[in-house]
Amino acid sequence: MEKEHVPQVISILREEFKKWNAPVVSLIAQKTGDPFRVLVCALLSTRTKDEVTAQVCSKLFSRIRSIDDLINIPEEELASLIYPVGFYRNKAKFLKRLAEELKKEFAGKVPDRIEDLLKLKGVGRKVANLVLADGFNKPAICVDTHVHRITNRWSLVKTKTPYQTEKALMEVLPIEYWQEFNRLLVAFGQTICRPVKPLCHKCPIRDYCDFFKKTSGSA
């Protein structure tokens, strides 16, 4: 895929996104543009399917509406609320510590700079960029396994690590697409461009994809 193809590809993915019954869609609905919710959902989603995370977040946010609520809830009750996400007991402990850290270091607010977000224990670039993009409406590229895999499959980038992918995408992806890029590619990766046996015959952008051209013999 060439850099100049990106606007057309994004336009197609936007239209297709409306049709996909991707688990990430219901997860996005739980965040509602709230940095606190985005951060909590992102941390709960590790090693957990999006559909499970979405259900748990819905239940959790009916009880927890602020960092103070998270500080005050008993750890056992919190663990019960976030079950059955992976490692729910460990995540309950972690969320309690995170809430205390936010209260102490950032006056009970989620910071809006990547440098500050990365200071939070357990928060890496993927989560930090997701909070900036979905929570604060700032231009940031969140690179997860879907974004890393798919952009390399396209040959839009040629990288070995998610961090390299983030830096490479900042060079080839116009800034106006940064915020939505993750949600589009996650939904695309969950429904069409799967890690194993991608549904190339159903892919709406296969004509732009180097992987399709190579595997179909049309390169």
N, C-alpha and C positions, 0 to 999 in steps of 0.2 A: 504494500500500500504506500502510495506517495503522499507527501504532506498536503499537496493540493487537493487530495480526495477527502480530507477530513470533514470539511463543511457538509458535503453531500452525505457522507456516512452518518454523521451526527443527525442530520435531518431525517434520514431513513429510520435510525434507531429511535428517535423521538416518537415517530408515528407508530412504530411497532411496539414500543413500550406500553402503549395504551391497551394493546391486545394481550400482552403476556400476563399470565396468571403466575407471576414469579413470587416466591416467598418474600423477597426483599421489599415488594410493594407494601405488604401489610406491616412490615417492620418500619418502613419510612413513615407510615401513618402514625405510629406511636411516638414519633419524635417531636412533631409539631413545631419545628424550628426553635425549640428550647435547648440551649447549650447543655444544661444539666441533664435533660433526658437523652440527648444525643450521646453524651459522655457515658452515662450509665448503660444505655442500650449497647453501645459499642463494646464496653468492657464485659457485659454479660454474654455477648454473642460469640466470644472466643470458644472454639471447640463445641459449638452448639448450632444446630440448624436454625436458619432465619425464622421459620414458621414457629418453632418452639420459643425463640427469643421474643418474637412479637406477642405471643400469648402471655408470656411471663411479664413482659413490660407493661402490658395492659393491666394485669392484675396488680403489679407492683405500684404503678402510678395512681391507682385508686386509693392507695394507702400512703404513699410517699410523694409529697409534692414539692419538697424543698430539701436543701442540704441539712437544715436543722431537723427535719423529720427523720432523715437518714442517721443523724447523730443520736437521736433520742430513741429510736426503735431498738428493742432488745435484739441481740444478734440471732438468737434462736428463731424469733418471729420473722426476721429478715430472711434467714435461710429457708424457712418454710414458704415464704412468699416467692422466692426466686427458683424454687424447685419446679421443673426438673432440668434446668440448665446444667451443663457439664460443670463438675466441681463446685456445686452450689454452696457447700459449706465454706470452702476456701474463698469463694467469691463474696460471701457474706462478710467474712472477716476483712477482706480487702476493701470492700465498699465502705465499711465502717471507718477504717483507717484513712481512706481517701477523703471522706467527709470531714474528718478531724483536720486533715492536712489543708483542705480548702478553707476551712474556717480559720485556721491559724495563720496561714501564709497569704491568703487572698481575700480575707474579710468575708468568707462565705460565698464567694462568687467564682464561677468558672472563668479562668482567664481567657482573653481573646488574642493572645500572641503565642505563636508556636514555641518560642523560647521558654515561656512560662508553663505552657502545657507539658512540655517535655521534662520539666522539673518534677512533675507529679510522678510518684513511684508507680511503675507499671504502665505508664502511658508512653507509647512509641509514636513514631511518625504517622503510621496509618490512622490510629485513633485521633491524634492531634489534628491532622488535616481534615478528618471527617467532622470533628467538632467545629473547626473554622468554617468549613463549607456549608454544612447542614445546620449548625447551631448559630453561627454569626453571619452567614450569608457573605462570606469573604472568599475571594478566589484562592482555592487550594486544591491540589490533586491528591486524592486519597488512593493509594496503590495497595490493593489487597491481592489475593491469589488470582482472582478473575482478571483484574486489570493487567497484572504482570503477564499472565499466560496469554491473554487474547491479543494484547498489543504486540507481543513477540510473534504470535501466530500470524498476525497480519504482516509482520516485518515493518511495522511502523517504527518500532525500536528494536534494537538488538542488544539485550542486556542480560545479566546473570542474576541480579538481585532486585528486590522491590525498590530499594533506595536508588539504584542506578536507573530504574525505570522512571521513577518520579522525576529525577533530574533530566532525563532524556525527553520525557513528555513536556516538560516546561519549555523545551526548545522547539518542539514541533507542533504543540497543541496551542492554538490561539487562546488567550486568557479568558475569553468569554465562554469557553466550553469547560473550564476547569471544574466548576462546582458540580455540574450535572454528570460529568464523565463517569464517576464511580457508579452512581445508581444505574445509569444506562448499561454499562458493561457488566455489572453484577446480574441484572435482570437478563441480559443477553446470554451470560455465561450459565445461568441457572436453567434456561429454557432451550437455547439453541447451541451455543458454542461451548458444549460441555467438555470437561477435561478428557474424558474417554468417550470415543464414538460420538463426536460432534455431529449435529444434524445438518450437514452441509447442504443436503438437498432441499432443506426448508429455509436456508439462510438468505435473508433479504439483501445482504451486502457481499455475497460470495464473489461477485465480479471484481471486487476490490481487494480480495483476500489472497495473499501469496500462498497460504497453506492450501486453500481450495485449488488454486491453479496447479500447484505441485502434485497434489494427491489425485486430482482428476485427469492429469495429463494434458491440461490446457495451457500450461505455462509456455 
